[in-house]
C-alpha cells in the first residue's frame, strides 16, 4: 500500500517567559492507504500541533 501521509522529524518550540518550551521533537509518522489511526495523549502533549 502507498503512503498517503508522511511526517518526518517534526519539531516545534514555543517561547515562554522562562525560556523555550519544546512541544515536539523528531516526530515521525507514516500512514498508508486504508489504515486507521488515533492520536491519543493528555491535554497539551502536541496532538493538534502535529496535525497542524
C-alpha positions in Angstrom: 0.0 0.0 0.0 1.2 3.5 -0.7 1.9 6.1 2.0 -0.7 8.9 1.9 0.7 10.9 4.8 4.4 11.1 5.8 5.5 13.2 8.7 9.3 13.2 9.3 11.3 14.7 12.0 8.7 17.3 13.0 9.6 19.6 15.9 8.4 22.8 17.4 9.3 25.1 20.3 7.2 27.9 21.8 8.6 30.9 23.6 7.6 31.3 27.3 8.7 33.8 30.0 11.0 31.1 31.3 12.6 30.2 28.0 11.7 28.0 25.1 9.3 25.1 25.7 9.9 22.2 23.3 6.5 20.7 22.5 7.6 18.2 19.9 11.0 16.7 18.8 11.8 14.4 16.0 8.2 13.1 15.5 7.9 10.5 12.7 4.6 9.1 11.3 3.6 7.3 8.2 0.0 6.5 7.3 -0.7 4.1 4.5 -3.8 4.0 2.4 -6.6 2.1 4.2 -5.1 2.5 7.7 -7.0 4.0 10.6 -5.0 5.7 13.3 -5.7 7.5 16.5 -3.5 10.1 18.2 -4.0 9.9 22.0 -2.4 11.7 24.9 -3.1 14.1 27.7 -4.0 17.7 27.1 -1.1 19.8 25.8 1.1 16.9 24.7 1.2 18.1 21.0 -1.6 16.1 19.2 -3.1 19.1 17.5 0.3 20.6 16.9 1.4 17.6 14.9 -1.8 17.7 12.8 -1.5 21.5 12.2 
